[in-house]
Amino acid sequence: MVFDSDVLIGFMSPEDAHHAEAIEWMRQATRPQTERWISAVNYSELLIAPLRENKQEHVKAMLGHFSITTAAVDMAMAERAAAVRARTNLKLPDAYALATAIDLEHRGRSDVRLASFGIAWQSGQRGSAPVAIVSFGRVMATNQHAPRCGSVRPRRDPDG
């Protein structure tokens, strides 16, 4: 499972509107045989608020406790994230989360899932499966011919 920063922020913040859903993502992520990842770019996003409060050690402790591996950003990952951004118009940090999931799938990991409140994606259906940017259940953009990007499931709208 690859985490977008929004899920981990929601998990760490009981007052976050998505806290309950973030807890459910973490329950799924802690199932046996589940690898947990975060892009270095999304890790930096996760650190911003804790750094302002001098609580960055809480983030590091949480990542360690749940054995969440930070995926380094090299030239290949940067190019993959740029390609995702060019195809989908995702914000760059979101493109890195999706690019990390796609990269893991390409490296032979099976059943890669992306834990995100804004992007719906799951590995397993290769070919011309669409990528969709989903904001609270509403499809904001799609690319019907994104190669090897997995299947897309919209998330439910929290407002009904």
C-alpha positions as a printed Julia matrix, in Angstrom:
160×3 Matrix{Float64}:
   0.0    0.0     0.0
   1.32   3.42   -0.95
   0.2    6.29    1.24
  -0.6    9.74   -0.02
   0.23  12.21    2.74
  -3.44  13.11    3.26
  -4.22   9.68    4.73
  -1.34   9.8     7.21
  -2.15  13.4     8.15
  -5.74  12.31    8.79
  -4.55   9.34   10.82
  -2.32  11.47   13.03
  -4.91  14.21   13.56
  -8.07  13.19   15.48
  -9.71  16.51   14.54
  -9.18  15.86   10.8
 -12.41  15.39    8.84
 -11.03  12.14    7.39
  -9.67  10.69   10.66
 -12.09   7.73   10.8
 -11.46   6.82    7.17
  -7.7    7.18    7.72
  -7.91   4.73   10.63
  -9.62   2.25    8.31
  -6.84   2.68    5.71
  -4.3    1.93    8.46
  -6.23  -1.2     9.51
  -6.1   -2.42    5.92
  -2.42  -1.55    5.66
  -1.48  -3.56    8.74
  -2.83  -6.83    7.36
  -0.19  -9.56    7.09
   1.99  -9.54    3.98
   1.14  -5.87    3.24
   4.07  -3.64    2.36
   3.68   0.02    3.29
   5.3    2.87    1.33
   5.37   6.63    1.08
   7.19   8.74   -1.51
   9.93  10.99   -0.14
   7.95  13.91   -1.57
   4.82  12.91    0.36
   6.95  12.34    3.46
   8.08  15.96    3.24
   4.41  17.04    3.01
   3.65  14.96    6.09
   6.38  16.75    8.05
   5.25  20.35    7.45
   2.72  20.83   10.28
   4.71  18.76   12.82
   7.84  20.81   12.05
   5.93  24.0    12.84
   5.13  22.53   16.27
   8.54  20.88   16.75
   6.85  17.45   16.71
   8.53  15.87   13.68
   9.69  12.96   15.87
   6.04  11.88   16.12
   5.98  11.39   12.35
   9.21   9.4    12.35
   7.95   7.25   15.24
   4.66   6.55   13.43
   6.44   5.57   10.21
   8.74   3.28   12.17
   5.91   1.76   14.2
   3.98   0.82   11.04
   7.14  -0.08    9.05
   6.36   2.44    6.31
   9.24   2.57    3.85
  10.14   5.88    2.23
  10.64   5.55   -1.53
  13.56   7.65   -2.71
  13.15  10.03   -5.62
  15.65   9.41   -8.38
  15.62  10.57  -12.0
  13.39   7.7   -13.12
  10.83   8.42  -10.39
  10.93  12.15  -11.17
  10.26  11.39  -14.84
   7.42   8.99  -13.96
   5.82  11.6   -11.65
   6.15  14.26  -14.35
   4.48  11.92  -16.85
   1.62  11.26  -14.4
   1.23  15.01  -13.83
   1.28  15.73  -17.58
  -1.41  13.09  -18.23
  -3.69  13.84  -15.29
  -3.06  17.42  -14.1
  -2.64  16.12  -10.54
  -0.72  18.36   -8.19
   2.91  17.26   -8.18
   2.87  15.66   -4.68
  -0.19  13.61   -5.68
   1.55  12.64   -8.91
   4.47  11.34   -6.82
   2.12   9.19   -4.72
   0.58   7.66   -7.85
   3.98   7.32   -9.56
   5.29   5.44   -6.52
   2.39   2.98   -6.72
   2.89   2.5   -10.45
   6.64   2.03   -9.95
   6.06  -0.68   -7.33
   3.69  -2.47   -9.68
   6.24  -2.31  -12.49
   8.86  -3.76  -10.13
   6.69  -6.83   -9.69
   4.84  -6.06   -6.46
   1.36  -7.54   -6.54
  -1.87  -5.96   -5.32
  -0.42  -2.46   -4.96
  -3.02  -0.02   -3.66
  -2.91   3.73   -3.22
  -4.29   5.07    0.07
  -5.51   8.55   -0.81
  -8.57  10.7    -0.3
  -8.15  12.35   -3.71
  -6.93   9.63   -6.09
  -8.57   6.27   -6.68
  -6.18   3.65   -8.1
  -5.45  -0.05   -7.69
  -3.02  -2.23   -9.57
  -3.9   -5.33  -11.45
  -5.51  -4.28  -14.7
  -2.86  -3.39  -17.21
  -3.3   -2.0   -20.66
  -5.46   1.01  -21.34
  -7.11   1.27  -17.92
  -8.05   4.86  -17.13
  -6.56   7.01  -14.43
  -9.07   9.25  -12.68
  -8.59  12.15  -10.33
 -11.4   11.89   -7.83
 -12.32  14.69   -5.46
 -14.9   13.59   -2.89
 -16.36  11.08   -5.32
 -16.59  13.39   -8.31
 -14.33  12.59  -11.25
 -12.33  15.72  -11.97
 -10.17  14.48  -14.86
  -9.41  11.26  -16.67
  -6.98   9.88  -19.15
  -8.55   7.01  -21.05
  -5.26   5.79  -22.52
  -2.77   5.84  -19.66
  -0.56   2.77  -20.19
  -0.17   0.31  -17.32
  -1.68   2.57  -14.7
  -4.09   0.15  -13.02
  -7.8    0.27  -12.41
  -9.7    3.15  -10.92
 -12.51   3.12   -8.35
 -14.15   6.41   -7.33
 -14.32   7.13   -3.62
 -17.64   7.92   -1.96
 -18.71  11.5    -1.42
 -18.48  12.28    2.35
 -21.37  14.73    1.98
 -23.75  12.11    0.6
